[in-house]
Amino acid sequence: MTRLGCDRCLDVHEAAARAMGVTEADIELARSGTAVTAADTAAVEFGLLCYMRPRGMTDARTDELHACGFSDREIADIVVVVTLNVFTGTFNLVSGLSRPTIDAATP
């Protein structure tokens, strides 16, 4: 189950990750809010904070990402991806879209 509740989104994003070579272990870690590397974990945690408590953002949070090597542009990209996912997930839920049939052979 996703945090927003849109299983359709989860299915599609996981399929896209697999097509890009992301391992099942990495997908499962992301679903649990963490990752293998410190940089990836910081990005996932930042994304979750953007979603769950956007007013909880502090300079210390962005400083942590900068320390992991993220640029201002990459940090902004995380915020944009979270925003887009919330928008599309909400749209899918309100419109009643069902889970798609995903062909594992199709990237």
N, C-alpha and C positions, 0 to 999 in steps of 0.2 A: 504494500500500500504506500502511496506517495503522501507527502505532507499536505499537499493541496487536495488530494483525493482523485486526481485524474490519472487513472491507470492507462488510459490511451496514451497520454504524454509519456509516461514511464516506458511503455512498450516501444514507442517510436524512438525515444532517446537512447534506450539500451541497444536497440537494433543499429542505430547510427554509430554508437560507440564500438560495437562489435565489428561493424564494417570498416572502422578506422583502425582495428587491431587492438582495441582495449580488451584486456583479459577479463574473464569472469570474476576473478579475485578482486581486480581493481573496481569493477562495477559494483560488486557487493560492498566494498569498503566505502565507495562514494555514497551508496544508499544508506550506509550507517553513519555518514557524516565525517568520514576521515579518508585517508589515503596512505600510500606507502611512504612517500617522501614528505619531509617537513614543509617544503614549498607547496606541494599539492594539498596537503592537509590545511595549511594556512588559507589557501584559496577556497577550499570547500567550506571551511568554517566561516570565512568572510561572506561567502555567498549565502550560507544559511542565516547569518546575522542580518544580511540585507533583506532577506525574506521575512524573518520572524520578528526582528526588532530594528527596523531601519533607523530609528532615532537613537539606537545604541551605538552607532558608529562614532568612533573617536579617532583622534590623530594617532593614538597608540596602535589601533587596528591597521591603519594604512602604513604606519611605520614598520609594523611587523611584515607586511607584504613587501615593502621596499627592501627590508633586510633580507628577504628571500629572493631578491632579484627582480621583482615585478616593477614595471614602469607605471607611471600614472595612467598611460593609455590602457595597459593590461588590467589595471584595477578598475578603470571605468568600464572596460569590456565585461568584467565579472558582474558589475551592477546592471549593465544592459541585458546580459543573458538572463539574470534573475528576473528582471522586469518583463522581458519577453515571455519567459516560461510562465510567470504568474498570469499574464494577459491571455496567452493561448490556452492555458489550463482552465482558467475561469470561463473563457468562451466555450470550450468543449463541454464543460460541466453544465453550463446554462442552456446550451443548444441541444444537449442530450446526445452528442456524438458518442458512438460506441467504439469499442476497441477495434483497431484495424486488423486485417489478416496480414501478417508479415511473412513474406517469403524470405527465408534465411539466405537464399542464394542471391538475392537482389540487394546490392549495396544502397 
